[in-house]
Amino acid sequence: MPFKFCQYESLFAKRKLFEIVNRVHQWIINNYFFKMKKTLLLLSLLCTWATVFSQSNPPNSSGFVPPKIEKPTIDLYKIISLDRDTTYVDTTLSLAKLYKFNFLRRDDFELLPFSNVGQTYNSLAYTFEKENLKPLFVAQSHHLNYWDAEDISYYEVPTPLTELYFKTTFEQGQQLDAFFTVNTSKQLNLSIAYKGVRSLGKYQHILTSNGNFRFTANYHTKNERYSIRTHLVSQDVLNQENGGLTESSKELFETNDPEFVDRGRLDVAFEDAQNKLEGIRFFGIQEYALISRRDSTGYSVLTLGSTFNYERKKYNFTQTKPYEGFGASYVTEDLHKNTRLEDVQTNLSATFNNSIVGKISAFIGYDDYNYGYNSVLDLDEGRISNRIIGSLIQAGASYEKEYRGFELFGKAAINISGDFDGNLLIGGASYRLDQENWVKGQIKIHSVAPNFNFLLYQSSYVDYNWQTNFNNVKTQELRLDLVSKKLLDVTVSYTGIEDYTYFSIIEGDQTPTPQQFGDRIDYLKVKAERDLRWRKFGLMNTVLYQQVLSGETVFNVPQIVTRQSLYYQDEWFKKAAFIQTGINFKYFTAYNMNGYDPVLAEFYVQNKEELGAFPLVDIFFQAKIRQTRIYFIYEHFNQRFNSTNNHYSAPGYPYRDAVIRFGLVWNFFM
């Protein structure tokens, strides 16, 4: 019988529930997740429940044979991006999934995590994917785990779908990402998700507590001419800050003193500070196909749309008593300062999609922003105001067209009026040589004002107060991508940056201040990937080469970053389980690694301390059993054999020691 969308047969529902109960039952037995007493009690309940369902329809008791229920295929579980790029749920097991099995849930090859889960990451390389036309908010180091509007996906599923992500942390905590989506009808999908982590950490006063709540709705009429997608997101990123190890503790750490294997015994700069980033966003985009014609001669669709985005953000740094390393302060206790941003964006758009002309889109938008503080500072050097308030009128257009095997694309946007100048221009083309090979070229020109904390910042610390009038940061990028299954995947980019802004501690100061580089930065980046296989063995190689041709004093990156994964894969237990096991090796050359400032929650350029050049070796085992992927990882295994320690994530902030971690990703298809 044909599959009907969101139709549930009684027998089918009972069968699925019985199957899920048995899977939970078996997983608990195999993994000893609970203590024995609790396990026995839970297993008794599950067995009783399973017995009830197994006896509700005894087989052949009346000679009735239940009809075979056709299950929906995996490609019907659709994931839809903001730009309407559509993929589907992927439950396969691969090294790419292993690389994404981390706190950010994306490949962190170009990042270096701090010692605790939920802390920030240092950068081993840079990308220039942002297309903003106005300044970004403060505390950008905490935005790695902050979901922007373009990061939110929407869904369409034939049956309810659940995904559970779990991974152990460091001392007294766990991390979990729970997601559920359902289509109440063919037209309406709802999803709800929460990602949370709480981890005490191995060092003193570095507790992390992060939460990301997401709710989405995706609706279209039966004739699909009208659609609306909306989401609500509430997020908070809290980090206790300790300022890193003291000089005496750094010596004990580096000499690998056996008395301080317990990292909690090492002294840190302070133990009374924390910073927190919070945000809430209401977003909606609706579209209506005013003209929709499709026939044998082609198609023409004219769509009108509107977008509304309201977002409120807050960042604060609090500390019980001033720390002398940050200089003088205006108060002697309870340091506290809130930085706020309220942003309202609306736009109207029109899209014409024609089989001959291609797809042409245009928009005009209005952006109202209010950034700043509740106080004005009158200093000897001048007044520091409390607000940057204004509005922008923006316009833009994009184009897509397939022509003789080429995919042509372009995008342009500009601030027509307002206090901030900004513009964006992107153009390029891709060409598929065959099913296994394609190439893409792109040029990007971007001009935008520096982030808000470069322009205006206030703090309880005297040296962390400024107001500037910097020029726009201007970026030009030329990029080429080559994907070949038989050869290798290569990405080459050449980026020029003018009026680059950065934080740095200038001569005579002890804290970072905003700076603007007067010369040009030229940055070359080449990344290559290749997976070599022989029978049941494989070697996955990723190599990144970088060269800063000019401006190397303010733009620090390691010249080489490399990762190799030697693995074995097979099917075990009569093909009931697919497994991969092996060793990951990651290494990057020494360089002047950026420092981290907890007051700003930003990284700053430093050229006094060269760090890096230490290997990271992980031993891993991962298995897929039905729709469950299980992971065991011995992270930084080689640290067990070090006579000295030089692994740092930033000056004064050690990288993680050797640790065994466990986790899983579990998909439920009801």
N, C-alpha and C positions, 0 to 999 in steps of 0.2 A: 504494500500500500504506500502511496506517496507520503512524504514527510510534510506535516502541516506545522506552520510557524506557531510556536508557543502553545501547541495542543498537547495535553498530557493524558495518556491512558492510565487507568488505575493500576493495571498490572505492570506497566512500564515503570511507573513511579516507585512501586514497591520493590521491583527488581533493583532499580538504581540505589535506593536507600539501603537495601540489604547488602548490595555490593560495597557501598561506602562504609557501612558498619564493619564488614569483614576486613576492609583495607585498614581502617583505624585499629581494629583488633590486632591484626597481624603486625602492623608497624610498631605498636606498643610492645608486643612480645619481642620483636627483633632488636629494639633499640633501648629497652630498659629505661624509658624516659622518666618514669615515676619511681618512687620508692616502692619496695616490694609489697608492703601492706596496702598502699593505695592502689597499686596495680591489680592486686587480686580482687579488690572490691570493684574497681572499674571494669575489669574483665568479666566479672560475674554479671554486672548490669548489662554489658554489651552482649554477652552470650544469651541472656534472657530476652533482650530486645530482638536479637537475630532469630531466636527460636520462634518468637511471636510472628515475625514476618515470614519466616520460612514455612509456617503452618497455616498462614492465612489463606493460601490457595494450594492445597496439596496437589501435586502433579498427578494427572490421570485419575483423580478421585471420581469424576463423573464422565470420564472419557473425553473431556474437553481439552483441546490443544490450543493454547493461547496464540494469537497471531504474532508473527515476527514483526517487531517494531524497527523501522528504518531509522538509524541514528543520523543526525546531521553531520556533514563533513566539516573538517576543521576550518576550511576556508570561509565558512559562513559566520565564524566568530570574528567580526571585523573591528579593526582599530582605526579610527579616523582622526587625522591631525587637524590643526587649525586651518591649514591650507588645503584640506580635503584629500591629502595623500592617504591612501588606504592600504593597510597591511592586515594580517590576521594573526591570531594567537599562535605562538610558536612554542611547542612543548618538547622540541628535540634537545638532545644533549650534545654539546660541542665545547671546544676550547673558548670560543667567543662567549658562550654562556658563563664559563668559569671566570673569564676576565671581567665580566659584569657582576659577578657575585660579590659585591662589596656594598658599603654604606650608600654610595651614590647610585648604585645599580646601573652603572655605565663603565666602559673601559677607562681605567685611570692610568693608562700607560704614560701619559704626559704629565702626571701629577705625582706628588710625593706626600703621603698622609703623615699627620702628626701621630704621637704615640697612642692617643685614645680615639676610639670610635666617636664620631660626631664633632671632632675638632676640624680645623681647617686643613687645607692642602697647600703645599708650596708648588710652584710651577716649574716644570722641566722644559716646557716649550710654550709657545703662545699661538693662539688663533685669533682671527679678527672677524668673527661671525656676527657680532652685534650690528643691528641696523637702526639704532636709536637716533633720533633727531634732536634730543634734548639730554641734559646731564642725567647720569644714573645716580642712585641713592648712595649713601655712605656704607661702610662696612662691607665692601665687595668680597672680602675673603669669606664671609659667612653666607654669601649668595650662591655658593656651589650647591647647597642643599635647599635652595629657595626656588619654588616652582613659578616661573613666569607664565603669562597667558599662552605663549606659543609652546610651552612644555606640556600643557594639558591635552589629553586625548579624549575622544568621544567614541562611543561603542554602538554596535548593532549585533545582537546575538540571538540565535534561535532558541536557546535554552539558557537558564541562569548559569553564570560563570563566576567562579570564585578562585582567587589566587592568594596563597599564603606564602610569605617570605619570612624566614627566620634565620638568624645567625647569632652565635654567641659573641659576647663583648669582652671587656677587661674589668674584672672585679665588680661584682654586685650589679648586674644589669643585663639587659637583653635588647635586641633590636628586632622589630617586627614591621612588616608592611602587609597589611590585609586589604584586599580589594574584592568588591562584589558588584556585579552588574546584571541587569535583567531587562528584557523587553516586556513591558506590560501588554504591548500589542506590536504589530508590525511597524506602527508609526512612532512609538515612544520608547526610548531607552533611558534608564536611570542607572547611575553608578555611584558608589560611595566607597571611599578608601581612607585609610589612616596609616601613616608611616611614623613610627615612633622609635626613639632610642634613648636609653638611659644607661650610662656607664660611669663607674667611679674612677677607673683608670689606675695605672700602676704607680704614678708619681703623686706627690702631694697636691691637693687642691686643683684638680683638673677634671672634675665631674662635668659631664655633658648631659643635656636633656633637650632633645629636639622633638618637635611634633609637626606633622604636615597632614591636615585634614582636607580632603577633596570631595566635592559633590558635583556631578555633571548631569545634564539632561539633554537629550538629542531627540528632536521631534520633526516629523515632516508629514504633510497631508497625504491622502491616499494617491492623489495624482502626482505627488512629489513636486508640485510647483512652489509650495511654500515650505520653508524649513527654518528652524531656530535651534541654536546650540547655546547653552549657557552653563556657567559653572560658578561655584562658590568655593573659595580656598581660604583657609585660615592656617597661619604658620607661625612657629616660634623656634628660634635657635638660641639656646642658652649655653654659655660656656663659663665655667669658673676659670680664672686666669691666675697664673703664678709667676709670670715674668721669666720663666726658664730657670735653669740651674745657676747657682752661684759659682764663682770662679773655683772655690775649693771643691765643690761638688763635681764640677766638670772634670777636675783632675782625678777624683776618685772614680768617676764613671769611665774615663778614658783609659786608666790603668787597670780597669777591671778588678778592682779591689773586691775580694770574696766576701768581705763584711757588708758590702752594699749591693749584693745581688737582689735583695729586697729594695726596689727602687723607692719605696716610700720612706726610706731612711736618708735619702739625699735631700739636702737643703735646697730650697727654691727662693727666689727673690722676695716674694710676698705670698700671703695666704688669706687675703681678705678682699679680693676683687672678683668681679664677674661682669660680663657684657651680654647683652641680649638683643636680638633682632626679632621684631614681630611684624606681621603683616596680615591684612585681610583684603580680599578682592572679590568684587561682583562683576561678572563679565557676561555679555550676551551678544550674539551675532545672529541676525535674521536676514533671510534672502527670499525673494519672490521672483519666479520666472515669468516676466511680463509677456514674453514671446517664446514659444517653444514649438519648433517645427522640425520633425524628423521624418524623412522619407528616403526612397531609393536614390535620390539625387544628392543627398547630403543632409546637413542639419544646420539650424540657426537658433540660437538661444540667447535671449536678452534678459539678464538678471539684475534686479535692483536690490541693494542691501544696505543695512545700517549696523553699526557696531557701537556698543556702550561698554566702557571699562572704568570702574571706580576702584581705586586702590588707596589704602592708608597704611603707611609704614611708620615704625618707631624703632629707634636704636638708643640704648643707654648703656653707659659704663658707670658702675658703682664701686666704691671702695670705702672701707671703714676708716682708714687713716692714710694720709699722703705717703707716697713712696718717693724717697729722695732721688731715685734714679730718673724720675719724670720731672724733676725741677720743683720750683716753688709752686704753691697752690693758694687759692683765694680763701679756702676754708681749712680748718684743722682736723675735721672729722666729717664722716658721712658725705663723701664726695659723690655727687650725683648730677647728671646732666642728660636731658632728653633731646634727641634730634628727631624731628617729625617731618613727614611728607604726606600731603594729601593731593591726589592727582585724579582728575576727571577727564576722560577722553571720549569723544564721540566722532563718528564720521559717517558719511554717506558715500555709497559706491555704486558703480554700474559696470557690468561685465557682459561683453558681447563675444559669444563663442560660435564661430562659423567654420564649416569644414574646408572652406577655401581660404578665407582671410586669416584664420587662426583665432586665438583667444586674446582679447584686449580688455584690460581692466583699468579703471580710473577711480580715484577717490578724492574727496576733500574733507578735511577733519578739523576739529577744534580741540585744543588741549589746554586745560586750566590747572595750574600747579601752585602749591603753597608749601614752601620748604623753610625750615628754620627752627627758631628757639623763642622762648618767652622773655628774653632779657636782651638789653642793649648794653654794650661795654664801651665806656669812655676811657681810653688809655692815653698816655702821653704821646704815643705814636699816631693817635687818631681814633676815630670812632669805628667800632665793629657793630654793624647793624644786626638785627635779629631775624630778618626774613628775606627770602627771595621769592617774590610773588609775581605772577604774570600769566599770560596766555599766549598761545601760538595758533596760527592758522596754517595748516599744512595741506599740501596737495601732492598727488603722485599718480603714477600709471605703471602698468606692467604689460608684457607681451610674451606670448608663447605660440610657437608654430612648428609643425613637423613638415619638413621640405626635403624630399629626395633622400630620406634616411637620416637627415640632420634634425636635431631638436634645438630650435633656436629659442632663446629666452632673453629677456631684459627687464629691468626695473629702474624706476627713477622716483625720487621724492625730494621735497624741499619745504623749508619753512618760509611761507609767503610773508608773514608778518609776525612780530613779537620781539622779545628782548634777546632771544638766542637765534643766531644764524645756524643753519644746518642743511646739508644736502647729501644725497646718496645716489649713486649711479652704478648699476650692475649690468653687464652684458656678457653673453657667452653662447656656446653651442656645444652639443654633445653628438657623438656619432657611434652607432653600434655596428662594428665590423661584422660580427656574427653573434651567435648565441653565447659565446664564451669570452668575447673581447669587445670592449667599448672604450671610448676616449672622450674627455670633456675638458674644455678650456673656458676660463672665465677671467674677466677683469672687473675690479671693484674700486670705486673712488668714493671716499667717505669723509665728510667734514662735520664735526660735532663739538660742542663745548665740553670742557673737562667735567668730571663728576662733581656733584654738589660739594663734597667735602674738600675739594681743591679750591672752590670759590669762596666758601663761607663755612667756618667751623668754630664752635665754642666748647669750652671744657672748664672744669674746676681747676685744672692745671694751667698756670699762666702761659707756658710755652705752647699750648695747644689751642691758641686763639688767633684767627687770622681772617682776613678778607682780601681777595686778590682780584685781578682783572686780566686773567690769562686769555691768550688767543685760542681759537679753535684748534683741536688736534686734527690734523689732515693725514689720511691714510690712503695709499694707493697699493693695490695688491693684484698681482698677476699669478694665476694658479692653473695648473694642468694636472688632470687625473687620468691615469691609465689603469684599467682593470682587465686582467687576463688570467683565466683559470689555469692555463697551461704554463704561463711564464710567471708573472708576479703582479702585485698591485703596487702602483707607485703614485705618490702625490708630491708635486714640486710646486713651491710657492716662493715668490719674491715680493717682499713688502717694503715699501718706503714710507717712513713716518716723519712728518714735520711738526714742530711745536709739541713734541711728546711731553706729557706731564707725568710726574712720578714723585714719590716721597723719598727723602734722603736726609741724613744727618750731616749738615754742613760743618766745616771746620769751626771749632769753638762752641758748638751746640752739643747737647746730649740727647735730644729728642728729634724725631723726624719732622720735617716741614715740607710743604708742597713746593715743587720746583718745576720749571719749564725749560726744556732743552732747546737751545737756540739753533743747533745744527740739525742735519738730517740723519735719521737712522735707516740703514739698509740691512735687511734681514733675509737670509736665504735659508730655506727649510726643505729638506728632502726626506721623505718617509717611504720605506719599501717593506712589503709583507709577502711572505711565501710559505705555503704549507707543503712540505715534502713528505710523501708517504711510501712505505714499503711494507706490503702485507699488512700485519696488524700493528705496525709501528709507524710513528710519525714524528716530524720535527717542524714545529711552527716557529718561523723567524720573523721578527719585527725589528727593523733598524731605522733609527732617525739620526740624520746628520744636519747640523745647524752651523751657520756661520754669520756672525754679525760683522758686516763689512765696514760699517762706520757707526759710531755712537756706542761702542762697546763699553764705555765707562758708565753708561746709565741703563744699558739693556743687557742683562747678564743671563746667559743660558749655557748649559753644558754642550760641548761640541758633539758628543756622541751619546745617544741613549739607545740601549739595545735590550731585547727580551727574546729568549729562546725557550721553547717548551718541548722537551723530549717526552713522548707519551706512548702508551700501549693501550689499545682498545680491543674489546671483544664482547661477545654475547655469552652470558653465563646462565646456568640453571634452565637449560632447554630453551634458550633465547627469551627467558622471562625478564632478564635484566641486561641492559647495555651499560658497560663500564668503560671508564677511561682513567688511567693512573699514570703518574709520571713526575717530572721535575720541571719547575719553572726557574729560570735564571734571568735576573734583571740587573743591569749595570748602567751607570752613567758616569762620565768623566768629571773630574774635579772642576769646580768653578766658584766664583764669588756668589754664593747662594744668598738670595734675598733674606733680610731679617724680618721678624714679625713684631708688630707693635700692638699690644692688647688694648690700649686706650682707643686707637682708631679702628682696631680690627682690620688692619691693612698691612700689606707687606711693603718694605722700603728697600731701596738700593743701598748696598754696602760693598765696599771694595777692600776691606781689611782682612777678611777671613775667608779662606778658600776651603770649601767642604765638598764632600762627594767621594767618588772613586771607591765605593764600597759595594760588594756584591750582595744581592738579595736572592736567596735560594729558598724556594718553597717546594715541599713535597705534597702532592695532592692525590686524592682518590675521589672520584665522582661516579655516581651510578644513576640510571634512570629505570624505575620500576613503574610500568604503566605511565601515569601522568605525574609522577613524583620524581624530582631530581634531588639527590642527596649528596652532600659535599663534606669531605674531611680534608682539612688543609693544615699542614705544619708550616706556619709562616716563619720566614727568616731563620730557617733551620741551621744555616751555617754559623749563626752567631754563637751557638753552643760551643764551638771549637775555637773561638777567637781568644787570643791572649790579651789583646787590647781592643778597645771600642772606639770607633770613629764614625759611627752611624748617627747622623743628625738630619733632622728635617728642616731646621733653620738654626742659625747661631744661638746656642744655649738651649735648644729644644731637641732632645734625643729622639731618634726614630724608634720603632717598636723592637723589643727583644723577641727572641724565639718564643712561639706560642702555638698551641694546637687549638684549632677552631672548627666548629661543626655547624652545619646549617642545612636548610632544605628549601625548595620551592615546590609547592604542591598546588596543582590545578584540579578543580572540581568541575565537571561538566554534568549538570543534573539532567 
